[in-house]
Amino acid sequence: HEAGLCMLDPASVPEEWCVGPLPPVGASPDGMITLRDGERLVVEVKNSSPFREVPGSFIVFDRDPYDSPPAYHMPQVQLEMAATKTQSAFLAMQSATRGIRIFRIERDDEFIAAMLRRISRLYVSFVLKGKEPPMNWEVHSSEHKKLVASAVRIARNASVFGVIPQGLLPEDGSITVDANCFLQR
């Protein structure tokens, strides 16, 4: 099912997370799915472009699907689980010509709490005061480094739920991409 915008209910944030004031926080998963056992999961889909520019043209040069999901998708997926009150998510990583790998990612409340504390600090320190945050705000802080390390850990702990091996384009050269279909700079 399509999910639309799912708002985080501030009342659902446990007091022991020590999260301060929050702005309206929402997430928009690509969908929601209910398994036969009744478990609801977030569905997030990521597509990679198979096109690479070569001088004067474009070629189809697609990579294999990821063995594990990239850590940079974990904040989005974790926030989607928090906003939808779910415990797991499916992250489908689609390669246009090499198939789809579907990962199951588990909710990590420590990560969500740390992320919400950072959002609160940004909101209170800058937004409510009408100030612009400095470039790369807190990127060198120990809390930021811990959050990044946690995202890497969550991604590494993801399990492969399923693989759809067939590609969308045959690799026998029977389909070519016309370079004229791309806008020139």
N, C-alpha and C positions, 0 to 999 in steps of 0.2 A: 504494500500500500504506500502511496505517496504520503510524505509526512508534513511538508510545509514547515513553517517556522515553529519551533518548539521552545518555549520560554522556560528558563530555569526558575523554579519556585524558590525564592529566598527562604521561605519557611522550611524547605527541605534540606537546607544546609545545616548540618549538625553544629551545635554551639562549640563542641570540643575541637572543631577545625580552626577556631579563632580567626574567622574571616570577618573583616570589617565591612563597612557599607559597600554595596555593589551598585553599579548602574544596571539598567535592564540588560540581562544577558540571555542570549538565545542561540540556538543552533538549528541548522536545517539539514538533517540527514537526507540522503537521496531516497530513502524509503525505510519502512519498518516491515519486519517479517515475523510471523508467529509460527513456531515449529509445531509439529504434531503433539508434542507433550505440553503445549501451551506457553512455552518460553517465548517471550518477545525479544527481538534483537534489532538493533540499528543496522541499516545497510548503507554503506558508503562505497561509491564506485569512482575509481581513478583510471583515466585513460592516458596512454602515452602516444604522442604523435610519431608516426613512422617516417615522417618526411625529414630529410636532411638536405640542406642547401649545398650544392657544389657550384663552382663558378658558372653562372649563366643558366642554371637549371636546379631541379630538385630530384632527389632519388628516394626510393623506398629503402630505408635501412633501419629495420626495427630490432630492438633488443629483446632478449628472452624475458619472460616474466620474472619478477623479483623472487628470490628464494625466501626472503623475509620482507615484511613491509618496511618502507623507509620510516625512520623515527620521526621525521618532520610531519607525518600525518597523525601522530598519536595525540597531540593536544586537541585537534579537531574531533577525533573519534571519541576521546574521553569526555569532552564537553557535550557531545551529542548523547552519550550514555547518561550523563548527569541530568541533562535537560529532559530526557525521556524516561528517566527512572528505570533504566534497563541495566543488566549486569554484563552483557556481552554485545559484541558487534561483529558483523561480517564486513570486511574490507576487501572488495574485489579490485584487483590490479589487472587491468586489461591492456594487452598489447595488440595492436590492430592486426598483425599478421602472425602472432605466435601464441595466441590463446589467452586464457584467463586463469589466474590463480586467486583463490578465495581464501582469505585468512580469517580465523576467529581470534578476536582480541577480547581479553577479559578486562572488566572495569577495575581501576586502581584508585581507590578513594584517597590514598595519600597524595597521589599525583594531582587529582582533581582539587584537593584542598590547597595544595601549594600553588596551583595555577590560579585559583580563586583569590588567594591572599595577594598574589601579584597584581591581579586585576583590581582588587580593592585599593592596594597601595597606589597604583597609577591613577585611579579614579579620585581618591582623596587628595593626593599630592599635587595633581595637575588639573584634572578636569573641573573639580569643584572650585578650584582657585582661579580658573580661567587662564592657566599657564600652559605653555607648550612644553612637553617633555623634551629633554635633550636627546640628541641623536644616540641611538644604541643604548637607551636608558637601561641601566643595571646589567648590561650584557656581560660585564666582567665580575659581577657579584658571585659569591659562593652559592647563593640560593639559585641563581640562574644556571650555574654549572651543574648543580644537583638535579635541577629540573630536566636539563638536557640529558644527563646520565640516566635518569629515570625513564625518559622517553625511549632511549636506546634499549634499556632493559625490557620495557613493555613490548617493543617491537620484536626483540629477540625471542620473547616468550610466546609470541603469537604462534598458533598452530595452523597448519594447512588444512582447511576444511574440505577443499575440493579443487580439482584442476579440470579445465575445459581446454583440451589441447588443440582443437582445430582452429586454424587461423581464418581471418576474414578475407584475405587475399591469397590466391594460390602462389606458390613460390616457383612455378615453372616458367615464368616470363609471359604467360598468356594475358596478363593484365599489366598495362604500363600506365604511368602517370604523365599526363600532358603538362609540361612545364608552363604552358600558356594559361593554365587555370589558376595560377597564383598571381597575386597582385605584385607588381614590381615596385620597389622602393623609389 
